[in-house]
Structure formats: structure tokens, C-alpha cells
């Protein structure tokens, strides 16, 4: 079975910076990559009629979500990855798609205004001490009534990470300062290898 969880264990003193993630891409150690858009995310966006909403996908990797959104007719999709190698792949993949903007940068330095942020194995790549920073940054990037839609791991991991796991109670404590938690419950549309290990989230920015 393909390893779809582990990104490798962090060594003492190692930084999860651009070099760390670029090395993963250069060596194809991308265990988080499931090869297609998550069914839970696809199901949610299939129900949205407004195809002109502004969507951001941070830590996008191979950006299967962006491919799916294109197929569904969405017209304003921004994707970010800190790895130059990943972005090289993305620039080739989407070179003929004006609907997609690619940013090769640190998410926490990004500026913009969006209606939706898609969360798919990005939050779990951030050390737990920086999770409040993620919640604050996503709120800053979202327009009024903007939402985070996606998946979070509902489990802990034996290795030091990434990925870094957690629980609903931990996540609610982090996000409630910035978001109304519309939904945070066990995902019923997870892939088989992650059944019972993911939470589907629908978080709306507080006004």
C-alpha cells in the first residue's frame, strides 16, 4: 500500500523551511500525496453555483484540487507552495490555464483576499506551536464571511512529524478566536486509508 501519511520524521534542530520541503520534492518523498482530489472536498465544491469565487489553496503540492476546480468551471484559483521544485511542476501543468495563479512563496508572507481557503494536508505540516499563526493568517486572507473548507487529521502520530496530528477539541480551541465552527466532524468521505482519521471542517470567518 502506498504510504499516504508520513512525510518523514523531523530531526532535532531541523527547520521545516523551503529547503526541507524542496528536498522532499527533489527526492519524491511526498507521502502526503494521494494522487487525486479528496472526495470530501470535491463533494463540497460541486454544490457551489458561483464559479467566480476567489479560492486559495496553500501548500498545494500537485494541486489536484485546482485541477478539479478547473474541470468544474471555477475561474479564480490561487495556489501556493514553498517548494520551487513543486512550483516548477505546477507552472508546466497549468501553463495554459489563465484561471490559475501560482505563487512560489511562504504562505505566511502571502497577501490577498479570498472567499474560500481549501485545507488539504497543509495545516498538518505546520509545527503545533505555529497553529495559532495559521488561524490568524487565514482569517486575514479571507473576505467577510469567507470560509476554510477541508480536512484535518483526527489522530496523533508516533513520529515527531510532519504530519502533526491532533483532535477536534485542540482545533476548536485554536480556531474559535477567528472563526465560527459551522462543521468539524468525522469525515464520511475520506479515502479508505484515512477512514476514521479525518475531520471535515467548514469554518466561517467571524465578523
Order of alpha helices (4+ residues) and beta strands (2+ residues): alpha-alpha-beta-alpha-beta-alpha-beta-beta-alpha-beta-alpha-beta-beta
